[in-house]
Amino acid sequence: MKISGAVIKEQAVTFAIVIVKKSAMQTIQVSTKTRAAFQGLFPGIPLILASKGSCGLFEYQGSKDLVGFMKLIDPSLIPWKEYTVS
């Protein structure tokens, strides 16, 4: 399976972001399971989940501080990369 994600380094903080289906962020239980499935690609760093909402804008789930930061960033500026998950 291939996913789109990115590792972001900003102000001495490194974290990852992965694009998922909106259903993967519906509840805390589901988002925790989703995050655990992808954490192996990004060991030791916080992981933010992202999905496009009905208006085409990204919605984020994860650490409150990192989500707040991501809401200020234009998604076209994120260094997206394709990752393969086994």
N, CA, C and O atoms as CSV, one atom per row, in Angstrom:
chain,resi,resn,atom,element,x,y,z
A,1,MET,N,N,0.850,-1.173,0.000
A,1,MET,CA,C,0.000,0.000,0.000
A,1,MET,C,C,0.896,1.237,0.000
A,1,MET,O,O,1.912,1.279,0.695
A,2,LYS,N,N,0.514,2.229,-0.777
A,2,LYS,CA,C,1.267,3.475,-0.837
A,2,LYS,C,C,0.471,4.589,-0.174
A,2,LYS,O,O,-0.748,4.679,-0.317
A,3,ILE,N,N,1.193,5.436,0.556
A,3,ILE,CA,C,0.564,6.566,1.227
A,3,ILE,C,C,1.351,7.831,0.914
A,3,ILE,O,O,2.514,7.762,0.516
A,4,SER,N,N,0.724,8.968,1.092
A,4,SER,CA,C,1.404,10.256,0.966
A,4,SER,C,C,1.653,10.783,2.366
A,4,SER,O,O,0.768,10.768,3.221
A,5,GLY,N,N,2.865,11.244,2.584
A,5,GLY,CA,C,3.216,11.782,3.883
A,5,GLY,C,C,4.393,12.722,3.768
A,5,GLY,O,O,4.914,12.956,2.678
A,6,ALA,N,N,4.806,13.254,4.894
A,6,ALA,CA,C,5.938,14.167,4.913
A,6,ALA,C,C,6.528,14.210,6.312
A,6,ALA,O,O,5.835,14.009,7.309
A,7,VAL,N,N,7.815,14.475,6.357
A,7,VAL,CA,C,8.485,14.770,7.621
A,7,VAL,C,C,8.771,16.260,7.596
A,7,VAL,O,O,9.355,16.782,6.645
A,8,ILE,N,N,8.353,16.932,8.649
A,8,ILE,CA,C,8.486,18.384,8.729
A,8,ILE,C,C,9.367,18.740,9.919
A,8,ILE,O,O,9.190,18.229,11.025
A,9,LYS,N,N,10.324,19.636,9.659
A,9,LYS,CA,C,11.197,20.154,10.716
A,9,LYS,C,C,10.955,21.646,10.796
A,9,LYS,O,O,11.190,22.382,9.837
A,10,GLU,N,N,10.487,22.077,11.941
A,10,GLU,CA,C,10.158,23.493,12.124
A,10,GLU,C,C,10.484,23.901,13.545
A,10,GLU,O,O,9.999,23.288,14.497
A,11,GLN,N,N,11.301,24.931,13.697
A,11,GLN,CA,C,11.660,25.476,15.002
A,11,GLN,C,C,12.099,24.380,15.978
A,11,GLN,O,O,11.581,24.290,17.091
A,12,ALA,N,N,13.044,23.560,15.558
A,12,ALA,CA,C,13.632,22.490,16.370
A,12,ALA,C,C,12.644,21.373,16.720
A,12,ALA,O,O,12.915,20.560,17.604
A,13,VAL,N,N,11.511,21.331,16.034
A,13,VAL,CA,C,10.530,20.265,16.235
A,13,VAL,C,C,10.422,19.481,14.932
A,13,VAL,O,O,10.240,20.058,13.860
A,14,THR,N,N,10.537,18.163,15.038
A,14,THR,CA,C,10.381,17.298,13.877
A,14,THR,C,C,9.147,16.441,14.091
A,14,THR,O,O,8.977,15.843,15.154
A,15,PHE,N,N,8.283,16.380,13.079
A,15,PHE,CA,C,7.089,15.544,13.155
A,15,PHE,C,C,6.731,15.077,11.756
A,15,PHE,O,O,7.248,15.591,10.765
A,16,ALA,N,N,5.846,14.102,11.687
A,16,ALA,CA,C,5.415,13.554,10.402
A,16,ALA,C,C,3.929,13.801,10.230
A,16,ALA,O,O,3.187,13.979,11.196
A,17,ILE,N,N,3.519,13.806,8.974
A,17,ILE,CA,C,2.110,13.951,8.642
A,17,ILE,C,C,1.791,12.927,7.561
A,17,ILE,O,O,2.575,12.729,6.633
A,18,VAL,N,N,0.640,12.277,7.686
A,18,VAL,CA,C,0.206,11.260,6.732
A,18,VAL,C,C,-1.217,11.582,6.294
A,18,VAL,O,O,-2.069,11.907,7.121
A,19,ILE,N,N,-1.471,11.491,4.982
A,19,ILE,CA,C,-2.818,11.703,4.463
A,19,ILE,C,C,-3.589,10.391,4.559
A,19,ILE,O,O,-3.133,9.351,4.083
A,20,VAL,N,N,-4.762,10.456,5.181
A,20,VAL,CA,C,-5.619,9.280,5.371
A,20,VAL,C,C,-7.043,9.623,4.940
A,20,VAL,O,O,-7.366,10.787,4.704
A,21,LYS,N,N,-7.882,8.609,4.841
A,21,LYS,CA,C,-9.306,8.846,4.587
A,21,LYS,C,C,-9.921,9.480,5.823
A,21,LYS,O,O,-9.464,9.246,6.942
A,22,LYS,N,N,-10.942,10.270,5.622
A,22,LYS,CA,C,-11.613,10.942,6.742
A,22,LYS,C,C,-12.089,9.950,7.801
A,22,LYS,O,O,-12.076,10.260,8.992
A,23,SER,N,N,-12.505,8.768,7.373
A,23,SER,CA,C,-12.994,7.755,8.314
A,23,SER,C,C,-11.908,7.298,9.287
A,23,SER,O,O,-12.218,6.803,10.370
A,24,ALA,N,N,-10.638,7.461,8.910
A,24,ALA,CA,C,-9.529,7.064,9.782
A,24,ALA,C,C,-9.323,8.048,10.927
A,24,ALA,O,O,-8.509,7.809,11.819
A,25,MET,N,N,-10.070,9.167,10.900
A,25,MET,CA,C,-9.939,10.178,11.942
A,25,MET,C,C,-11.254,10.402,12.690
A,25,MET,O,O,-11.358,11.337,13.484
A,26,GLN,N,N,-12.254,9.559,12.448
A,26,GLN,CA,C,-13.598,9.768,12.992
A,26,GLN,C,C,-13.662,9.710,14.522
A,26,GLN,O,O,-14.348,10.519,15.147
A,27,THR,N,N,-12.950,8.758,15.119
A,27,THR,CA,C,-12.980,8.619,16.578
A,27,THR,C,C,-11.557,8.510,17.098
A,27,THR,O,O,-10.629,8.245,16.334
A,28,ILE,N,N,-11.389,8.713,18.384
A,28,ILE,CA,C,-10.072,8.596,18.996
A,28,ILE,C,C,-9.540,7.177,18.855
A,28,ILE,O,O,-8.350,6.981,18.608
A,29,GLN,N,N,-10.412,6.188,19.009
A,29,GLN,CA,C,-9.981,4.795,18.902
A,29,GLN,C,C,-9.473,4.485,17.493
A,29,GLN,O,O,-8.429,3.854,17.334
A,30,VAL,N,N,-10.197,4.920,16.488
A,30,VAL,CA,C,-9.808,4.653,15.104
A,30,VAL,C,C,-8.532,5.424,14.757
A,30,VAL,O,O,-7.632,4.873,14.122
A,31,SER,N,N,-8.446,6.681,15.162
A,31,SER,CA,C,-7.255,7.468,14.834
A,31,SER,C,C,-6.025,6.933,15.559
A,31,SER,O,O,-4.923,6.976,15.011
A,32,THR,N,N,-6.191,6.434,16.772
A,32,THR,CA,C,-5.072,5.832,17.501
A,32,THR,C,C,-4.577,4.588,16.773
A,32,THR,O,O,-3.371,4.382,16.639
A,33,LYS,N,N,-5.499,3.769,16.309
A,33,LYS,CA,C,-5.133,2.557,15.562
A,33,LYS,C,C,-4.454,2.928,14.236
A,33,LYS,O,O,-3.466,2.303,13.848
A,34,THR,N,N,-4.980,3.934,13.548
A,34,THR,CA,C,-4.402,4.387,12.282
A,34,THR,C,C,-2.992,4.908,12.503
A,34,THR,O,O,-2.070,4.563,11.763
A,35,ARG,N,N,-2.829,5.737,13.521
A,35,ARG,CA,C,-1.519,6.300,13.818
A,35,ARG,C,C,-0.516,5.183,14.132
A,35,ARG,O,O,0.626,5.233,13.676
A,36,ALA,N,N,-0.932,4.186,14.902
A,36,ALA,CA,C,-0.053,3.064,15.248
A,36,ALA,C,C,0.374,2.297,14.000
A,36,ALA,O,O,1.501,1.809,13.927
A,37,ALA,N,N,-0.521,2.188,13.018
A,37,ALA,CA,C,-0.202,1.463,11.784
A,37,ALA,C,C,0.892,2.168,10.984
A,37,ALA,O,O,1.670,1.509,10.293
A,38,PHE,N,N,0.962,3.481,11.067
A,38,PHE,CA,C,1.952,4.234,10.297
A,38,PHE,C,C,3.176,4.655,11.097
A,38,PHE,O,O,4.162,5.109,10.516
A,39,GLN,N,N,3.133,4.516,12.398
A,39,GLN,CA,C,4.218,5.018,13.243
A,39,GLN,C,C,5.567,4.362,12.907
A,39,GLN,O,O,6.615,4.986,13.071
A,40,GLY,N,N,5.542,3.105,12.436
A,40,GLY,CA,C,6.783,2.420,12.072
A,40,GLY,C,C,7.544,3.112,10.961
A,40,GLY,O,O,8.763,2.967,10.872
A,41,LEU,N,N,6.857,3.862,10.112
A,41,LEU,CA,C,7.524,4.623,9.055
A,41,LEU,C,C,8.233,5.853,9.602
A,41,LEU,O,O,9.160,6.378,8.985
A,42,PHE,N,N,7.787,6.303,10.761
A,42,PHE,CA,C,8.305,7.538,11.351
A,42,PHE,C,C,8.652,7.318,12.827
A,42,PHE,O,O,8.079,7.967,13.702
A,43,PRO,N,N,9.584,6.409,13.103
A,43,PRO,CA,C,9.872,6.059,14.498
A,43,PRO,C,C,10.410,7.238,15.308
A,43,PRO,O,O,11.269,7.996,14.857
A,44,GLY,N,N,9.877,7.360,16.507
A,44,GLY,CA,C,10.381,8.350,17.457
A,44,GLY,C,C,9.940,9.777,17.245
A,44,GLY,O,O,10.409,10.673,17.947
A,45,ILE,N,N,9.042,10.021,16.286
A,45,ILE,CA,C,8.565,11.392,16.102
A,45,ILE,C,C,7.040,11.411,16.110
A,45,ILE,O,O,6.403,10.435,15.713
A,46,PRO,N,N,6.455,12.514,16.557
A,46,PRO,CA,C,4.998,12.622,16.576
A,46,PRO,C,C,4.431,12.503,15.163
A,46,PRO,O,O,5.072,12.891,14.187
A,47,LEU,N,N,3.218,11.959,15.075
A,47,LEU,CA,C,2.571,11.735,13.787
A,47,LEU,C,C,1.204,12.414,13.765
A,47,LEU,O,O,0.375,12.197,14.649
A,48,ILE,N,N,0.982,13.234,12.749
A,48,ILE,CA,C,-0.279,13.937,12.547
A,48,ILE,C,C,-1.022,13.252,11.396
A,48,ILE,O,O,-0.414,12.907,10.383
A,49,LEU,N,N,-2.317,13.056,11.548
A,49,LEU,CA,C,-3.148,12.523,10.470
A,49,LEU,C,C,-3.822,13.695,9.763
A,49,LEU,O,O,-4.219,14.669,10.403
A,50,ALA,N,N,-3.948,13.597,8.450
A,50,ALA,CA,C,-4.585,14.645,7.668
A,50,ALA,C,C,-5.559,14.022,6.684
A,50,ALA,O,O,-5.305,12.948,6.139
A,51,SER,N,N,-6.665,14.696,6.461
A,51,SER,CA,C,-7.615,14.276,5.420
A,51,SER,C,C,-8.277,15.527,4.870
A,51,SER,O,O,-8.345,16.562,5.533
A,52,LYS,N,N,-8.762,15.406,3.648
A,52,LYS,CA,C,-9.456,16.541,3.043
A,52,LYS,C,C,-10.915,16.509,3.450
A,52,LYS,O,O,-11.584,15.481,3.352
A,53,GLY,N,N,-11.390,17.645,3.906
A,53,GLY,CA,C,-12.782,17.776,4.298
A,53,GLY,C,C,-13.662,17.991,3.080
A,53,GLY,O,O,-13.176,18.005,1.949
A,54,SER,N,N,-14.951,18.158,3.312
A,54,SER,CA,C,-15.922,18.301,2.223
A,54,SER,C,C,-15.672,19.548,1.371
A,54,SER,O,O,-16.050,19.580,0.200
A,55,CYS,N,N,-15.049,20.555,1.937
A,55,CYS,CA,C,-14.747,21.782,1.184
A,55,CYS,C,C,-13.407,21.708,0.468
A,55,CYS,O,O,-13.002,22.663,-0.195
A,56,GLY,N,N,-12.711,20.565,0.600
A,56,GLY,CA,C,-11.408,20.410,-0.035
A,56,GLY,C,C,-10.250,20.904,0.807
A,56,GLY,O,O,-9.096,20.841,0.382
A,57,LEU,N,N,-10.552,21.397,2.005
A,57,LEU,CA,C,-9.504,21.862,2.908
A,57,LEU,C,C,-9.049,20.715,3.797
A,57,LEU,O,O,-9.838,19.837,4.145
A,58,PHE,N,N,-7.770,20.729,4.164
A,58,PHE,CA,C,-7.259,19.690,5.041
A,58,PHE,C,C,-7.781,19.858,6.464
A,58,PHE,O,O,-7.925,20.972,6.967
A,59,GLU,N,N,-8.056,18.732,7.092
A,59,GLU,CA,C,-8.375,18.672,8.516
A,59,GLU,C,C,-7.281,17.810,9.137
A,59,GLU,O,O,-6.815,16.856,8.515
A,60,TYR,N,N,-6.872,18.139,10.354
A,60,TYR,CA,C,-5.758,17.464,10.996
A,60,TYR,C,C,-6.180,16.865,12.330
A,60,TYR,O,O,-7.111,17.341,12.980
A,61,GLN,N,N,-5.475,15.812,12.720
A,61,GLN,CA,C,-5.740,15.168,14.008
A,61,GLN,C,C,-4.403,14.766,14.606
A,61,GLN,O,O,-3.573,14.143,13.944
A,62,GLY,N,N,-4.206,15.130,15.864
A,62,GLY,CA,C,-2.966,14.799,16.561
A,62,GLY,C,C,-2.715,15.809,17.662
A,62,GLY,O,O,-3.646,16.393,18.217
A,63,SER,N,N,-1.445,16.005,17.968
A,63,SER,CA,C,-1.047,16.949,19.006
A,63,SER,C,C,-1.651,18.330,18.734
A,63,SER,O,O,-1.568,18.849,17.621
A,64,LYS,N,N,-2.252,18.907,19.758
A,64,LYS,CA,C,-2.934,20.197,19.615
A,64,LYS,C,C,-1.994,21.280,19.063
A,64,LYS,O,O,-2.389,22.056,18.193
A,65,ASP,N,N,-0.765,21.334,19.561
A,65,ASP,CA,C,0.200,22.332,19.102
A,65,ASP,C,C,0.546,22.139,17.625
A,65,ASP,O,O,0.586,23.100,16.856
A,66,LEU,N,N,0.798,20.877,17.237
A,66,LEU,CA,C,1.163,20.596,15.852
A,66,LEU,C,C,-0.007,20.816,14.901
A,66,LEU,O,O,0.178,21.308,13.788
A,67,VAL,N,N,-1.202,20.456,15.335
A,67,VAL,CA,C,-2.397,20.692,14.514
A,67,VAL,C,C,-2.586,22.193,14.314
A,67,VAL,O,O,-2.887,22.641,13.208
A,68,GLY,N,N,-2.411,22.959,15.368
A,68,GLY,CA,C,-2.525,24.418,15.262
A,68,GLY,C,C,-1.519,24.990,14.277
A,68,GLY,O,O,-1.841,25.888,13.499
A,69,PHE,N,N,-0.307,24.469,14.314
A,69,PHE,CA,C,0.726,24.908,13.369
A,69,PHE,C,C,0.339,24.544,11.938
A,69,PHE,O,O,0.463,25.369,11.032
A,70,MET,N,N,-0.131,23.309,11.730
A,70,MET,CA,C,-0.462,22.843,10.388
A,70,MET,C,C,-1.610,23.640,9.780
A,70,MET,O,O,-1.665,23.799,8.561
A,71,LYS,N,N,-2.512,24.137,10.589
A,71,LYS,CA,C,-3.626,24.931,10.075
A,71,LYS,C,C,-3.145,26.246,9.460
A,71,LYS,O,O,-3.866,26.870,8.682
A,72,LEU,N,N,-1.922,26.666,9.811
A,72,LEU,CA,C,-1.361,27.911,9.286
A,72,LEU,C,C,-0.548,27.699,8.012
A,72,LEU,O,O,-0.145,28.667,7.367
A,73,ILE,N,N,-0.303,26.438,7.645
A,73,ILE,CA,C,0.565,26.111,6.519
A,73,ILE,C,C,-0.252,25.771,5.280
A,73,ILE,O,O,-1.228,25.024,5.353
A,74,ASP,N,N,0.149,26.316,4.159
A,74,ASP,CA,C,-0.467,25.978,2.877
A,74,ASP,C,C,-0.025,24.558,2.518
A,74,ASP,O,O,1.175,24.312,2.397
A,75,PRO,N,N,-0.959,23.617,2.344
A,75,PRO,CA,C,-0.586,22.231,2.046
A,75,PRO,C,C,0.298,22.068,0.809
A,75,PRO,O,O,1.030,21.083,0.710
A,76,SER,N,N,0.247,23.000,-0.124
A,76,SER,CA,C,1.095,22.900,-1.311
A,76,SER,C,C,2.573,23.133,-0.975
A,76,SER,O,O,3.444,22.818,-1.785
A,77,LEU,N,N,2.859,23.677,0.198
A,77,LEU,CA,C,4.238,23.917,0.621
A,77,LEU,C,C,4.833,22.740,1.399
A,77,LEU,O,O,6.022,22.738,1.715
A,78,ILE,N,N,4.010,21.751,1.703
A,78,ILE,CA,C,4.474,20.574,2.447
A,78,ILE,C,C,5.258,19.672,1.498
A,78,ILE,O,O,4.805,19.412,0.384
A,79,PRO,N,N,6.435,19.189,1.924
A,79,PRO,CA,C,7.261,18.340,1.053
A,79,PRO,C,C,6.728,16.904,0.988
A,79,PRO,O,O,7.353,15.988,1.524
A,80,TRP,N,N,5.573,16.704,0.332
A,80,TRP,CA,C,4.927,15.394,0.266
A,80,TRP,C,C,5.831,14.400,-0.427
A,80,TRP,O,O,6.567,14.736,-1.354
A,81,LYS,N,N,5.756,13.159,0.049
A,81,LYS,CA,C,6.532,12.057,-0.504
A,81,LYS,C,C,5.648,10.823,-0.465
A,81,LYS,O,O,4.762,10.717,0.383
A,82,GLU,N,N,5.884,9.892,-1.377
A,82,GLU,CA,C,5.121,8.640,-1.374
A,82,GLU,C,C,5.898,7.591,-0.562
A,82,GLU,O,O,7.095,7.391,-0.772
A,83,TYR,N,N,5.202,6.932,0.358
A,83,TYR,CA,C,5.778,5.882,1.193
A,83,TYR,C,C,5.054,4.570,0.919
A,83,TYR,O,O,3.861,4.558,0.617
A,84,THR,N,N,5.783,3.477,1.028
A,84,THR,CA,C,5.191,2.165,0.871
A,84,THR,C,C,5.058,1.509,2.227
A,84,THR,O,O,6.030,1.410,2.977
A,85,VAL,N,N,3.846,1.057,2.543
A,85,VAL,CA,C,3.562,0.380,3.800
A,85,VAL,C,C,3.298,-1.082,3.477
A,85,VAL,O,O,2.476,-1.391,2.614
A,86,SER,N,N,3.998,-1.994,4.174
A,86,SER,CA,C,3.774,-3.421,3.906
A,86,SER,C,C,2.648,-3.966,4.756
A,86,SER,O,O,2.321,-5.149,4.662
